[in-house]
Amino acid sequence: MLSTFPVLIVCSDSKQSDKAVELARNIGLKSVTCSSLTDARTLIERHTFQLVLCADDLPDCNLGTSLKVLLAATGGIPVIVLSHLAEWEAYVKALSAGAFDYIAYPPDRAETERILGLALLQDRRARSASQNSA
């Protein structure tokens, strides 16, 4: 049986990963962390997640590839990009590649909590709709 965790954090930068764990914990969310897309695939096979926080600079792939793989492997749950770039072009690129949203590092606590809350709400609605259509 698969265990369920609300948040998968995929990030090779330990400081950024620790901050994401802290932000998730502050709003009562458990998380599992890993540092590569390869590790994330393994975790996704073993657990069920409600959303993913993924760094834009993973060591084993580019952002477009990581979003494509994560969205496919998780059934399309919200994937939020974590980035050191606070640039409009990077934000648009992430959303165009399928990201639910984009959080620039260092993250603003209130904005991050809002984004995580919206992502969880979207996931709940999608799960409810799929159960009602089954």
C-alpha positions in Angstrom: 0.0 0.0 0.0 1.2 3.5 -0.9 1.7 6.0 2.0 0.4 9.5 1.5 2.4 12.7 2.1 1.1 16.1 1.1 4.4 17.4 -0.3 7.3 16.1 -2.3 10.2 18.5 -2.3 12.8 17.9 -5.1 15.8 20.2 -4.6 19.5 19.7 -4.7 20.3 22.9 -2.7 20.1 21.9 1.0 19.4 25.4 2.2 16.5 25.8 -0.3 15.2 22.4 0.6 15.3 23.0 4.3 13.4 26.3 3.8 10.7 24.5 1.8 10.4 21.8 4.5 10.1 24.6 7.1 7.4 26.4 5.1 5.4 23.3 4.6 5.7 22.4 8.3 4.5 25.9 9.3 1.2 25.2 7.6 0.9 21.7 9.0 2.1 19.7 5.9 4.4 16.7 6.1 7.0 16.5 3.3 9.5 14.1 1.8 12.6 15.4 0.2 15.0 14.3 -2.5 17.7 15.9 -4.6 17.2 14.6 -8.1 14.5 13.7 -10.6 15.7 10.1 -10.5 15.1 10.0 -6.7 11.8 11.7 -7.2 10.6 9.0 -9.6 11.4 6.4 -7.0 9.5 8.2 -4.3 6.5 8.7 -6.5 6.4 4.9 -7.1 6.3 4.4 -3.4 4.1 7.2 -2.1 1.1 9.3 -3.0 1.6 13.1 -3.0 -0.8 16.1 -3.2 1.7 18.5 -4.6 5.4 18.8 -5.6 7.9 21.6 -5.0 10.6 21.3 -7.6 13.8 23.3 -8.0 14.5 24.6 -11.4 18.2 23.5 -11.3 18.2 19.8 -10.7 21.5 18.1 -11.4 20.0 15.4 -13.7 17.7 17.4 -16.0 16.5 20.8 -17.1 13.2 22.4 -15.9 11.1 21.4 -18.9 12.1 17.8 -18.6 11.6 17.7 -14.8 8.1 19.2 -15.1 7.1 16.9 -17.9 8.2 13.8 -16.0 6.8 14.9 -12.6 3.4 15.8 -14.1 3.2 12.5 -16.0 4.4 10.4 -13.0 2.0 12.0 -10.5 -1.1 12.1 -12.7 -0.9 15.9 -13.0 -0.9 17.0 -9.4 0.2 20.6 -8.9 4.0 21.1 -9.4 5.4 24.4 -8.0 8.8 25.6 -9.2 11.4 26.8 -6.7 14.0 29.1 -8.2 16.8 31.5 -7.3 15.7 33.6 -10.3 13.1 36.3 -9.5 12.6 37.2 -13.1 9.4 37.5 -15.1 10.8 35.4 -18.0 11.7 32.5 -15.7 8.2 32.6 -14.2 6.5 32.6 -17.6 8.8 29.8 -18.8 7.9 27.6 -15.8 4.1 28.2 -16.2 4.4 27.5 -20.0 6.1 24.2 -19.2 3.2 23.2 -17.0 4.0 24.5 -13.5 1.2 25.3 -11.2 3.1 28.3 -9.9 6.6 29.7 -9.2 8.3 30.7 -5.9 11.5 32.7 -6.0 14.1 32.1 -3.3 14.2 33.3 -0.6 10.4 32.6 -0.4 8.0 35.1 1.1 6.2 33.1 3.9 2.7 34.6 3.3 2.9 34.2 -0.5 4.2 30.7 -0.2 1.4 29.7 2.2 -1.1 31.1 -0.3 0.4 29.2 -3.2 0.6 25.9 -1.3 -3.0 26.4 -0.1 -4.3 27.0 -3.7 -2.3 24.0 -5.0 -3.8 21.7 -2.3 -7.3 23.1 -3.0 -6.8 22.3 -6.7 -5.6 18.8 -5.9 -8.7 18.2 -3.7 -11.0 19.4 -6.4 -9.4 17.3 -9.1 -9.5 14.2 -6.9 -13.2 14.9 -6.0 -14.1 15.3 -9.7 -12.3 12.1 -10.7 -14.1 10.2 -7.9 -17.5 11.6 -8.9 -17.0 10.6 -12.6 -15.9 7.1 -11.7 
